[in-house]
């Protein structure tokens, strides 16, 4: 958990999720399902397998007529080692995850650091092996 910090996931001007109960794993904030604005999520057929977390299912994001394919993922049936993120949703592909109240970069702004550039690049895969989600 990330106590005392509230995080937001923002894309194309919309707040996709906001919570002070995210779980951070491998640099990703996983948002509890009740904190996610699901009206912007569309189920995807895309899946990846993480050796220790299990199979991730993806969502595409739709906001203001724009689509960000496979930009969110979750583990509906994670391995026991990752049970704390069951059904929690994480974001990438240009979705900005920031502390609430902090500046959200404009869409298209340069990401900082190598990881930010990799995660923000359309078509890139998440950072860790086999999808890295």
C-alpha positions in Angstrom: 0.0 0.0 0.0 1.0 3.6 -0.4 -0.2 5.2 2.8 -0.9 8.9 3.1 -0.5 9.5 -0.6 -3.4 9.8 -3.0 -2.6 8.9 -6.6 -4.5 9.7 -9.8 -4.4 8.1 -13.2 -5.1 10.7 -15.8 -5.3 10.5 -19.6 -6.7 12.9 -22.2 -8.0 15.2 -19.5 -10.0 12.6 -17.6 -9.3 11.2 -14.2 -9.4 7.4 -14.7 -8.7 6.4 -11.1 -8.0 8.0 -7.7 -7.1 6.3 -4.5 -5.0 6.6 -1.3 -5.0 2.7 -1.2 -2.9 1.8 -4.2 -0.5 -1.0 -4.1 2.9 -0.4 -5.7 4.6 -3.3 -7.4 7.6 -3.0 -9.8 7.1 0.8 -10.0 3.4 0.5 -11.0 0.5 1.8 -8.9 -2.3 -0.7 -8.8 -5.7 1.0 -8.1 -8.4 -0.8 -6.2 -11.3 -1.6 -8.5 -13.8 0.7 -6.6 -11.5 3.7 -7.3 -11.5 3.3 -11.1 -13.9 5.2 -13.3 -14.9 2.2 -15.4 -17.0 4.2 -17.9 -13.7 4.8 -19.7 -12.6 1.1 -19.8 -13.3 -1.3 -22.6 -12.4 -5.0 -22.3 -9.6 -6.1 -24.6 -8.8 -9.7 -25.7 -5.1 -8.9 -25.1 -3.4 -10.9 -22.3 0.2 -11.3 -21.1 1.8 -13.7 -18.6 4.1 -12.6 -15.8 6.1 -15.5 -14.3 5.2 -14.5 -10.7 2.0 -12.6 -10.9 0.1 -14.7 -13.4 -2.1 -13.8 -16.5 -3.0 -10.1 -17.0 -6.1 -9.1 -18.8 -6.2 -5.7 -20.5 -8.5 -2.8 -21.1 -8.5 -0.1 -23.7 -9.3 3.4 -22.6 -11.8 5.7 -24.3 -12.0 9.3 -23.5 -13.4 12.2 -25.5 -13.4 10.2 -28.7 -9.8 9.0 -28.4 -8.8 5.3 -27.7 -5.6 4.1 -26.0 -5.5 0.4 -26.8 -4.5 -2.0 -24.0 -3.4 0.8 -21.7 -4.7 -0.7 -18.5 -4.3 -4.2 -17.0 -5.4 -6.3 -14.1 -5.0 -9.8 -12.6 -8.4 -11.4 -12.1 -6.8 -14.6 -10.8 -3.2 -13.7 -9.7 -0.8 -16.2 -8.2 -0.7 -16.4 -4.4 2.4 -14.2 -4.4 0.4 -11.4 -6.0 -2.9 -11.8 -4.3 -2.8 -8.2 -2.9 -3.4 -6.9 -6.5 -6.3 -9.1 -7.4 -8.6 -7.1 -9.6 -6.6 -3.9 -9.0 -6.0 -1.9 -12.2 -2.7 -0.4 -13.4 -2.0 1.9 -16.3 0.6 2.7 -18.9 0.9 3.9 -22.5 0.8 7.6 -21.7 -1.6 7.4 -18.8 0.0 9.7 -16.2 -0.1 8.3 -12.7 0.7 11.2 -10.3 0.1 12.2 -6.7 -3.2 14.0 -6.5 -2.7 17.8 -6.6 0.6 17.5 -8.5 1.0 18.8 -12.1 -0.2 16.4 -14.7 1.9 16.6 -17.9 0.2 17.6 -21.1 -0.5 14.7 -23.4 2.5 14.3 -25.6 4.9 15.8 -23.1 8.3 14.2 -22.7 8.4 11.5 -20.1 11.3 11.7 -17.6 13.9 8.9 -17.4 14.3 5.8 -19.4 11.4 4.0 -17.8 9.0 6.9 -18.4 10.0 7.0 -22.0 9.5 3.3 -22.4 6.1 3.2 -20.6 4.9 6.3 -22.4 5.8 5.1 -25.9 2.8 3.8 -27.9 3.2 0.2 -28.8 5.8 -0.5 -26.1 5.3 -3.3 -23.6 5.3 -2.8 -19.8 8.7 -2.8 -18.2 9.1 -6.3 -16.8 9.4 -9.7 -18.5 6.4 -11.1 -20.4 4.3 -8.0 -20.4 5.7 -6.6 -17.1 2.3 -5.6 -15.8 
